Structures are given as structure tokens and as C-alpha cells.
Amino acid sequence: MVFEPENLHLYVEFASSDHADWMSIDDFLARVPRDELHKQALERLLEQIARAFLG
């Protein structure tokens, strides 16, 4: 994940050996996971968000 503080944007990167596929955090959270890796990444991010709120 990359956070751009000057624009208040958070991006998620899916990287393979030959290129990177970036999407906004909004798109990442709002779409149906495209594969198992995407599903796992979404689950881990949601766990981190929950921990941040529950402290």
C-alpha cells in the first residue's frame, strides 16, 4: 500500500514479476476479489483496519 499524504490517497498495488497494477483503496474495498491472492489481501487489510479502530 502507498499513502500520498499531500493528496490524501491510499493506493494498493498488485505486483507480478513484469508489471504493477495499481488501484485506489476505494476500488480495492468495493470490488469482488478477482482471485485468491486478492481475497487474502482484502481480508488482511480489513483485519488491520479493525485493529486500528479497536486499538
Secondary structure, 3 states (H helix, E strand, C coil): CEEECCCCEEEEEEECCCCEEEEEHHHHHHCCCCCHHHHHHHHHHHHHHHHHHHC
